[in-house]
Amino acid sequence: MSEFYRYIKKLNKQKEDYFVRATVFEVLGSAYRHKGAMMFFGKDGKQYGTLSAGCLEEDLSYHATEVMTTLHSKIVEYDLSSDNDILWGIGSGCNGKIKVLLEPFGWSYVPPNHNQPALPVIERLLDDGKSIFIVKSIGGKVAAGTMIYCSNDEMVTGHMDQGVQQRLVSHLNEFSDLGTEFQYTVVQDLESEFVFERIKPRDTLYIFGAGPDVEPVVKLTSAFDFETIVIDPRSVRCNRNFFPSADVLINEHPEVFLKENRLRENSYVIIMTHNFSRDKQILPLLLDQSPPCYIGILGSRVRTERLLPPKQLLDKIHSPVGLNIGAEGPEEISISIMAQLIQFRKLIC
């Protein structure tokens, strides 16, 4: 959940404050947002994110104040079916029931059964490019608590009864194999309810080229949780003056970079060099290592076919890069590219 990563970076700037995290953990029928959707409430009344079209947040804020005062988690249920729609906002049209978990959150907050704050640990692991799994007991015979795993069976922090932990590993493995990011389940043999979360680090996007048309692309990709790396040999272009929001700037020829470095797993690549010969060198080098999950190439499909890309990459190449929305000019094209990246990211999640 890159959304989670974005939020903890915001909370990192307010280390002394406590927040309440509200997470949708069960949906029956239709709802404005899906299971796993989250938002945060600050002690000053400020809200980060949303869980509905505006019909639930005010009521949730009252519950959040209680949780912030008691530092005890709470579950709130809303019936958004048509008969009760007037309570939550006429015409919301959700026509479903949702359950929301509200829990204390903050940089210095120590969750139940932990001996240290969990958030700095989570941030460190995500910054290291590692996915983590969070398991929470939210009801039943097992006492409320949270455990954080760096892999399916490697606990990083938290503590529960040894027998409970051992039983949960098999359920965690099943959750991991599903490939989903969020699951609420009743573990019958423990007679308890649990929430399983998979938190992924930011997706890495490599952009080859640093022309003027790359600038609006980097602004958007950085804002939408991509760790953006721009690679171009021209130091007069590939610098902070033109790309202040890029995470990494590398002054090197793309083919040299690819020969000396391996791309991160499940990374994204956009080729915007405007140089046919260079593009022709880049594509085979991408195949020499684990191919990225996404490759976008600026230019027409005919031009891309002339590059004679390896057949193994053809199904991964998006050319011309971006969704076909009739975009013209760098700003509109950057929006079409960002839209395609979001669409692709949702499809593979």
N, C-alpha and C positions, 0 to 999 in steps of 0.2 A: 504494500500500500504506500505509494509515493505520497499520498495525502497525509499519512501519518508522519512521514519524514519532514514534510513541509511544516507541519504544526510544531514538531519538537524543536525545529530551528527557530521558530518564533518564540517558543517558551524559553529557549536557551538565553534569550535576551532579557528575560524577566525572571531570573533565578530565585529571587526572594519571594515571589508571589506563588500562591496556590491557585489551582484551577480545578474545574470539574469537567471530566470527559463524559460526554453522552454518546452512547453507541447503540444503534439499532441492532438487536441480536435475534429478533424473531419477527417475521412478517406473515400474516395470514390474510390472503387476498391481495389486493393491490395497494401500493403505498407510493409516496412521492420519491423515496429513496430506498435502496436495497439493503439487505442485511450487511452489516459491517460499516455502514455509513456512520460518520461521526461528526461531532462539533464540540467546541469547548466554551465554557463560561468562565469569565474572570471575576475576581472579587469586586471589581469596580463596575460590574454590570455589563462589561463589554462581551460581545459574542463573536466567536470565530467559527465561521461555517454555518450550515443550516441542515435541518433534518426534514423540513416540510416546506410547503409554499408560504410559510409564515403563520400557520394556524396553531402550532404547538410550542413554539419557542418561548412565548411569554409564560405559559404554564410551567414549562421545563425549567425556566429560570428560578421559579420559586422553590422547586425541588432541589435545584443546584445549590441554592443558598443554604438549604438545610444540610446537604451533604458536605458543603464547605465548612460548615460550623461543627458538625459532629465528626467529620473525617471517616464516616461510615458509608459504604456503597448502598445504593438503593435501586430498586427496579420499579419502573412506572409503565403502566399499560394504557394504551389509548385505543378506543373503538372509533374508527373513522367511517363506519358504515353510514349509509344515507340517512337512517333514522336518527342518528346522533350528530349529523353533520353540522347542525346549527350551533353545537357547542364549540366546535373547533374552527369554524369559518365556513360560511355558506358557499356551497359550490366547489369545495376543494376536490371532490370527485375521486378521492383515494379509495373509498369503499372497502376498507380493510382494517385489520387490527395489527398494531405493532407493539412490541415491548422494547423498552429503552433501559439500558443499564447506565446509571450515573455513578461515577467513582471519583474519589479524590485523585488529583494529578498535580505534579509539580516537581521541580528540580531537586528539592530537598525532601520530598515526601517519601517515606519508607513504607511500602505496602505490607500488608499482613504476611507473616512468616518470612520476611526479608530482614537482613541485618544491615542493609545499606540502601540508599536511594536507587531505584531501578532505571530512571530515565538517563542518567549519564552512561550507564552500561549499554543501554539500547542504542544511544547515539554513537558510541564508540564502535560498536559492532557494525552498524549501518555505514559509518564513514569508512570502515575497513572493507566495504563491499560485501559483507556477509548478510545472508538472510537469517532471520531469527523466527522462532516460534514462541508464542505466548499462550499459556494454558491458564485459564481462570476457573475456579470453582465459584459458582454464583448461587447455589441453592442445594439443599438436601443434607445428607448425613456428613459429607465431607465439609469441614470448616472452610469458610471463605479464604481464599488465598490465590496467589499468582506465582507461576513458575515460568522462567525464561530459558529457552533452549537455543543453542547455536546450531545444532543439528538435531535430528529426531531423538537422539538419546543422550546428548551431551548437555547437561544442565549447567547454566551459567550462574544463575542466582535464583534464590527462592528455596523453600523447604516445605515438604509435606511428609506425612507418614511414609516410610519406605515401601510398605505394601501398596499404598495408593499410587506412589510414583511408578512402581513396576507395572501396575495394571494400566496406568495411563499411557505408557510407552507404546503399547500396541494400538491404542486408539489414535495416538499422535502419528504413528506410522501410516495408518489408514488415511488420516487427514492429509498428510504430506503427499501420498500417492494420488489423491484426488486432484491435486494441483490447484485447488481453490484457495482463496485468501481468508475466508471467514466461515466458521461453522458453529452453530449452537446445537448441542446434542445432550441427550439424557443418557448417562452411562449406567445401564441397568444394574450391573454387578456391584456398583458403588452406591446405587440409589441416590445419585446426585446429578446436578446439571452443570455442564461445563461449556465454556466458550473457547474455541481454538482459533488463533490468528496466525497468519503468516505475514510477516513484515519484510518487505523486500527493500534493498538499497535502491538508490536512484538508478534509473537506466542511463547507460553511458552512450552518448552520441558523438561520433567523430565526424567533423566536417572538413573535407579537403577543399581548400580554397578560402580566400579571405577578401574577395572583391566586395564592392559596395552593396551588392545584392545579398550578401551573406549577413550583413549587419542586422536587418530586421528579423532574420531567421533566428539568430543567436539571442536576441532580446526575448523572443517568444519561447524558445526551447528552455532557456534558463528559468523563465517564469513558470513553466509547466513541468518542473521537477526532472528535467534531463540534466545530467552532468555533461556539460558541453565542452568538447575539446576541439579547438580550431588549429588546423595544421596548414602552414603555408610558408614557403622559404623567404618571403618578402617581409623583412622586419619593419619596413615603412608602412605596411598595411596590417600585418598580423601583430597588433600591439593593443595596449589598454585604451588608447585614445579612440580606437574604432570599436573595440569589443570589451567594454568595461564589465559586462556581466558574464563573460565566458569564465569557466572554471579553470581551464588550462589553455595556454597559447604556446604553440610549438613552431619555432622557425626552422623548418626542415622541408625538403622535398618529400611529397607523399610517398614516392616509391622507396626512398631511403628510410623513412619512418617505418614502413611496413616490413622492410627487410630486417630491421633491427628490433622491432617490438611486436608483441602479440596483442591483438585486440582482446578486450575483456569478454568474458562469456556473455552471450545474449545481447551483444551490443548492436547499436544502430549506426549506419554510415550514410552520409549524404556527400555526393561528389559534385562540387561546384567550381571546378578549376577553370572552366572555359578553354581548356587546352585538350584537343583531341588526342594528341600523341601521349600526353601524360595520363589521360583517362584510360587509354589502351594498356598502359603499363600497370595501372592500379588494379584493374579487375582480376587478372591472373594471380596477383599477389594476395588478394583477398581470399582466394581459394586455397592457397598454400597453408593457411591456418584455418581454424574453425570459422566457417563463413558466418558473417553477422546474421542476425535474425531479420534484418531489414537493410536494403540498399536502395537509395534513391539517387537518380542521376538527372542532373539538369540537362534539358535538351529534348529533342523529339525522339520518338521511338525508333524512327529510321536511323538517326544518328547513333543511338545505342546499339542497334543491330549491326551497324558497321564496325563497332568496336570488337565484334566477334567475342562476346563474353563466353566463358566456359558454360557448357550446357547445364552443369550442376547449379549454376547461379541464376538461371533464367527465371525460375519461379519466385526468386527473392527480389528481383529487380523491379523497381517502380519507376517507369520512365514514360512520359515526362514526370518528374517528381511532383507530388502534390495531388489533391483531389481535383477533379475537373469541375471547377466552379466558374470557369470563364475569367479567371484572374488575369490581370494585366499589371505590369510594373512590379518592382521589388516588394512593396508593402503588401499588395494583394496576393502575390505569389507566396510570400512568407506565411500568410494565413492559410493558404491551401496546403502548404507543406505541413504546418503545425496540425491542421485538421486530420491529415492522413496519418501522421505519427500517433495522434490520440486514438484514432480509429484502429490502427494496427495494434497499439499497445493493449486496447481493450479486448481485441480478438484473441490475443495470445495469453491473456491473463487467466 
